[in-house]
Amino acid sequence: MLQKRGNTAFYATKSNLAQRKAQLKKRRLKSAYKKGKKAYKYVIPPVEQTELPAFGAEHAMRETLAQDSTYSHKPLLSVIIPAMNEERTIGAVVRQSLRICRDAEVLVIVNGSTDGTAVAAKRAGAQVLRYAEALGHDGGRRIGAAAARGRVLLFTDADIPIPAEHLAPYVRAVLDGTDVALNDYNGPVARIPVHPVVEAKHALNSMLARPDLQGASMTAIPHALSRRALEVIGTDTLEIPPLAHAKAVTNGLKVRAVHHVPVGKMNAVRVKKRSGPDPLSQLVWNDHLTAIRWITDTLGPRGGHSDLQRVRSLTR
């Protein structure tokens, strides 16, 4: 009986000791973040980074970072995160982004926020570009891309903390020669009826003669661009992701779906009372119509597809 008590006391002491060690480790990590030390385990090791090819043509940096001599170094990676009232999640998103590789900048474009998003992002280690007014859907992508200095531009959202291990494949794909690395995410295609935005993504890829991409699109995050892709697509076009997608494919850029991240399941459901259709879905759907209009204006009324043996003049 005494022996049993002794064993119980021993295990209780051991358990308390383990808890104290865990608490001390957590405090050490917190203090390292406060002092600005990167206590991160990088997914892409520094050894891989030193063997990369040269930059090629540089893209002029604009917006608020343009005149700051502190940012003369051109990093390997720029992570671009638009944010509006995402104080709760932005810290985790920034920290995961910083874990991708040592030579990275994280740009958080805080626009129209009324909470502490900017403070939380800066505390986590991001460079913050702040705008008092809302930039509109995807406006932050354009601003971030204009300010970015990296060889690779990675786009993600402020409300979905994606682990660095699932962000790194997009960066690696671009470093290996892909121009546009997309999320291999097709949306809930088995749901009846299929959501019109999901249908629009599949239809656009079919029209571009890329049915292999299925529902993969620059509309979905995460995705990454090479510097060459940004120059071909144009920074302003990033505000209309389906149009940017269409320009990338039509101009012969290497566009691939490289890794699957189930963002539909990860995205928090925000319940809103509506009397009519979802305005965001309408916006994205209309963006796809804009892309289709550009395709027909550029490649002809059939979007570059053959009319086979039809002789339309005989039916008039």
C-alpha positions as CSV (number, residue, x, y, z in Angstrom):
1,M,0.0,0.0,0.0
2,L,2.8,2.4,0.9
3,Q,4.6,1.4,-2.3
4,K,1.5,2.2,-4.3
5,R,1.2,5.6,-2.7
6,G,4.9,6.2,-3.4
7,N,4.4,5.3,-7.1
8,T,1.3,7.6,-7.3
9,A,3.3,10.5,-5.8
10,F,6.2,9.8,-8.2
11,Y,3.9,9.9,-11.3
12,A,2.1,13.0,-10.1
13,T,5.5,14.7,-9.6
14,K,6.6,13.6,-13.0
15,S,3.4,14.9,-14.6
16,N,3.8,18.3,-12.8
17,L,7.4,18.5,-14.0
18,A,6.4,17.8,-17.6
19,Q,3.7,20.6,-17.4
20,R,6.2,23.0,-16.0
21,K,8.7,22.2,-18.8
22,A,6.0,22.8,-21.4
23,Q,5.1,26.1,-19.8
24,L,8.7,27.2,-19.8
25,K,9.2,26.2,-23.4
26,K,6.1,28.2,-24.4
27,R,7.4,31.3,-22.5
28,R,10.7,31.0,-24.3
29,L,9.0,31.0,-27.7
30,K,6.9,33.9,-26.7
31,S,9.9,35.9,-25.6
32,A,11.7,35.0,-28.8
33,Y,8.9,36.5,-30.9
34,K,8.9,39.7,-28.8
35,K,12.6,40.1,-29.3
36,G,12.2,39.7,-33.0
37,K,14.1,36.4,-33.2
38,K,12.7,33.9,-35.7
39,A,12.0,30.8,-33.6
40,Y,10.6,29.1,-36.7
41,K,11.2,25.7,-38.3
42,Y,11.5,26.6,-42.0
43,V,9.7,24.3,-44.5
44,I,12.1,25.2,-47.3
45,P,15.6,25.0,-45.8
46,P,18.2,27.7,-46.5
47,V,20.4,25.2,-48.5
48,E,17.7,25.0,-51.1
49,Q,17.5,28.7,-51.4
50,T,21.2,29.3,-52.1
51,E,21.0,27.1,-55.3
52,L,18.2,29.1,-57.0
53,P,18.6,30.8,-60.4
54,A,19.0,34.6,-60.7
55,F,16.0,36.9,-60.6
56,G,15.7,38.0,-64.2
57,A,13.8,41.2,-64.9
58,E,13.0,43.1,-61.8
59,H,9.5,44.5,-61.1
60,A,9.4,48.2,-59.9
61,M,8.2,48.4,-56.3
62,R,5.6,51.0,-55.6
63,E,3.1,52.2,-53.0
64,T,4.3,52.8,-49.4
65,L,7.5,50.8,-49.5
66,A,8.9,52.6,-52.5
67,Q,11.2,55.1,-50.8
68,D,12.3,53.1,-47.8
69,S,16.0,52.1,-48.1
70,T,15.5,49.5,-45.4
71,Y,13.9,47.3,-48.1
72,S,16.7,47.3,-50.7
73,H,17.2,43.5,-50.4
74,K,15.1,41.5,-52.8
75,P,13.7,38.5,-50.9
76,L,13.0,35.1,-52.3
77,L,9.3,35.2,-51.4
78,S,6.6,37.8,-50.9
79,V,3.4,36.6,-49.2
80,I,0.5,38.9,-49.9
81,I,-2.4,38.9,-47.4
82,P,-5.4,41.3,-47.8
83,A,-7.1,41.8,-44.4
84,M,-10.2,43.5,-43.1
85,N,-11.2,43.1,-39.5
86,E,-9.3,39.8,-39.1
87,E,-7.6,40.5,-35.7
88,R,-8.5,37.0,-34.4
89,T,-6.7,35.0,-37.2
90,I,-4.1,37.3,-38.8
91,G,-1.3,36.5,-36.3
92,A,-1.5,32.8,-37.0
93,V,-1.6,33.4,-40.8
94,V,1.5,35.6,-40.7
95,R,3.4,33.2,-38.5
96,Q,2.7,30.3,-40.8
97,S,3.7,32.4,-43.8
98,L,7.0,33.3,-42.2
99,R,7.8,29.6,-41.6
100,I,7.9,28.8,-45.4
101,C,11.5,30.0,-45.8
102,R,14.0,32.2,-44.2
103,D,14.2,34.8,-47.0
104,A,10.6,36.0,-47.0
105,E,8.6,39.2,-46.6
106,V,4.9,39.1,-45.5
107,L,2.8,42.0,-46.6
108,V,-0.5,42.5,-44.9
109,I,-2.8,45.0,-46.7
110,V,-5.1,46.2,-43.9
111,N,-8.0,48.1,-45.5
112,G,-11.2,49.4,-44.0
113,S,-10.5,47.7,-40.6
114,T,-12.0,49.0,-37.4
115,D,-10.3,46.5,-35.1
116,G,-6.7,45.6,-34.2
117,T,-5.8,43.7,-37.3
118,A,-2.9,46.0,-38.2
119,V,-1.4,45.8,-34.7
120,A,-1.7,42.0,-34.6
121,A,-0.1,41.6,-38.0
122,K,2.8,43.8,-37.2
123,R,3.3,42.1,-33.8
124,A,3.5,38.7,-35.7
125,G,6.2,40.0,-38.0
126,A,4.5,41.3,-41.1
127,Q,5.0,44.6,-43.0
128,V,1.7,46.4,-42.8
129,L,0.3,48.5,-45.6
130,R,-2.7,50.3,-44.1
131,Y,-5.6,52.0,-45.8
132,A,-8.5,53.7,-43.9
133,E,-11.0,52.9,-46.6
134,A,-11.9,49.4,-47.9
135,L,-10.2,48.6,-51.2
136,G,-12.9,46.3,-52.4
137,H,-12.8,42.6,-53.1
138,D,-9.3,41.6,-54.4
139,G,-8.1,45.2,-54.3
140,G,-5.6,44.2,-51.7
141,R,-4.0,41.7,-54.1
142,R,-3.2,44.4,-56.5
143,I,-1.7,46.7,-53.9
144,G,0.3,43.9,-52.4
145,A,1.7,42.7,-55.7
146,A,2.7,46.3,-56.6
147,A,4.7,46.6,-53.3
148,A,6.1,43.0,-53.4
149,R,9.8,42.5,-54.1
150,G,10.1,38.7,-54.1
151,R,10.9,36.3,-56.8
152,V,7.8,34.4,-55.9
153,L,4.5,36.0,-55.0
154,L,2.2,33.9,-52.8
155,F,-1.4,34.9,-52.2
156,T,-3.5,33.8,-49.2
157,D,-6.3,35.1,-47.0
158,A,-6.2,36.6,-43.6
159,D,-9.1,34.4,-42.2
160,I,-7.7,31.0,-43.0
161,P,-4.5,30.0,-41.1
162,I,-3.0,27.4,-43.6
163,P,0.0,25.5,-42.2
164,A,3.4,26.4,-43.9
165,E,3.7,22.8,-45.0
166,H,0.7,23.3,-47.3
167,L,1.9,26.7,-48.5
168,A,5.4,25.7,-49.5
169,P,4.4,23.4,-52.4
170,Y,3.2,26.5,-54.4
171,V,6.5,28.3,-53.8
172,R,8.5,25.2,-54.8
173,A,6.4,24.8,-57.9
174,V,7.3,28.3,-59.1
175,L,10.9,27.9,-58.2
176,D,10.9,24.7,-60.4
177,G,9.6,26.6,-63.4
178,T,5.8,26.9,-63.0
179,D,4.5,30.5,-63.7
180,V,1.1,30.1,-62.0
181,A,0.8,27.5,-59.2
182,L,-2.9,26.9,-58.3
183,N,-4.7,25.2,-55.5
184,D,-6.0,21.9,-56.9
185,Y,-9.4,22.6,-55.4
186,N,-12.5,21.9,-57.6
187,G,-15.2,23.0,-55.2
188,P,-18.2,20.9,-54.1
189,V,-19.0,19.5,-57.6
190,A,-21.1,16.7,-56.2
191,R,-23.6,19.0,-54.5
192,I,-26.9,19.5,-56.3
193,P,-27.5,22.0,-57.6
194,V,-23.8,22.9,-58.3
195,H,-23.0,26.4,-57.1
196,P,-22.8,28.9,-60.0
197,V,-19.3,30.0,-59.1
198,V,-18.1,26.4,-59.2
199,E,-19.7,26.0,-62.6
200,A,-18.1,29.2,-63.8
201,K,-14.6,28.1,-62.9
202,H,-15.0,24.8,-64.7
203,A,-16.6,26.5,-67.7
204,L,-13.8,29.0,-68.0
205,N,-11.1,26.3,-68.0
206,S,-13.0,24.4,-70.7
207,M,-13.2,27.6,-72.8
208,L,-9.5,28.1,-72.3
209,A,-8.9,24.5,-73.6
210,R,-7.6,23.5,-70.1
211,P,-10.2,21.0,-68.8
212,D,-7.3,19.4,-67.0
213,L,-7.4,22.3,-64.5
214,Q,-11.1,21.4,-63.7
215,G,-12.1,24.0,-61.0
216,A,-8.6,25.2,-60.2
217,S,-8.6,29.0,-60.5
218,M,-6.8,32.2,-59.4
219,T,-10.0,33.0,-57.7
220,A,-9.1,30.5,-54.9
221,I,-6.3,30.8,-52.5
222,P,-3.6,29.8,-52.0
223,H,-1.8,30.4,-55.3
224,A,1.6,31.7,-56.3
225,L,3.0,33.6,-59.3
226,S,6.4,34.0,-60.8
227,R,7.8,37.4,-61.4
228,R,7.4,36.7,-65.2
229,A,3.7,35.9,-64.7
230,L,3.1,39.1,-62.9
231,E,4.7,41.1,-65.8
232,V,2.6,39.2,-68.4
233,I,-0.7,39.4,-66.5
234,G,-0.3,42.9,-65.2
235,T,-0.7,44.1,-61.6
236,D,-4.0,45.8,-62.2
237,T,-5.6,42.6,-63.6
238,L,-5.2,40.9,-60.2
239,E,-8.3,42.7,-59.1
240,I,-10.3,40.4,-61.4
241,P,-8.8,36.9,-60.8
242,P,-10.7,35.1,-63.5
243,L,-9.4,37.6,-66.1
244,A,-5.8,37.2,-64.7
245,H,-6.3,33.4,-65.0
246,A,-7.5,33.8,-68.6
247,K,-4.5,36.0,-69.6
248,A,-2.0,33.6,-68.0
249,V,-3.3,30.6,-70.0
250,T,-3.8,32.5,-73.3
251,N,-0.3,34.0,-73.1
252,G,1.3,30.6,-72.8
253,L,2.4,30.8,-69.2
254,K,2.9,27.5,-67.4
255,V,-0.3,27.2,-65.3
256,R,-0.6,24.1,-63.1
257,A,-2.7,22.9,-60.2
258,V,0.0,21.8,-57.8
259,H,-1.4,21.0,-54.4
260,H,-4.8,20.5,-52.7
261,V,-5.9,22.6,-49.8
262,P,-9.6,22.2,-48.9
263,V,-10.3,25.9,-48.4
264,G,-14.0,25.4,-48.7
265,K,-14.0,23.3,-45.5
266,M,-11.4,25.5,-43.7
267,N,-13.2,28.8,-44.4
268,A,-15.3,30.0,-41.5
269,V,-19.0,30.1,-42.2
270,R,-20.3,33.6,-41.6
271,V,-24.1,33.7,-41.3
272,K,-25.7,36.7,-42.8
273,K,-29.3,37.4,-43.3
274,R,-30.1,38.1,-47.0
275,S,-33.3,38.8,-48.8
276,G,-31.7,38.2,-52.2
277,P,-28.7,36.5,-53.9
278,D,-25.2,36.5,-52.3
279,P,-23.5,39.7,-53.5
280,L,-20.0,38.1,-53.4
281,S,-21.1,35.2,-55.6
282,Q,-22.6,37.7,-58.0
283,L,-19.3,39.6,-58.1
284,V,-17.2,36.5,-58.8
285,W,-19.7,35.2,-61.4
286,N,-19.6,38.6,-63.2
287,D,-15.8,38.5,-63.0
288,H,-15.9,35.3,-65.0
289,L,-18.1,36.9,-67.6
290,T,-15.5,39.7,-67.8
291,A,-12.9,37.0,-68.5
292,I,-15.0,35.4,-71.2
293,R,-15.6,38.7,-72.8
294,W,-11.9,39.3,-72.9
295,I,-11.3,35.9,-74.5
296,T,-13.8,36.4,-77.3
297,D,-12.5,40.0,-77.9
298,T,-9.0,38.6,-78.1
299,L,-9.4,35.2,-79.8
300,G,-12.6,35.8,-81.8
301,P,-16.3,35.1,-81.1
302,R,-15.7,31.4,-80.5
303,G,-12.8,32.0,-78.2
304,G,-10.2,30.5,-80.6
305,H,-12.1,27.2,-81.0
306,S,-12.7,25.7,-84.4
307,D,-16.1,25.9,-86.1
308,L,-15.4,22.6,-87.8
309,Q,-17.1,22.1,-91.2
310,R,-19.9,24.7,-90.7
311,V,-20.4,27.1,-93.6
312,R,-22.4,29.7,-91.9
313,S,-22.7,31.9,-95.0
314,L,-25.0,29.4,-96.6
315,T,-27.6,29.7,-93.8
316,R,-28.0,33.4,-94.2
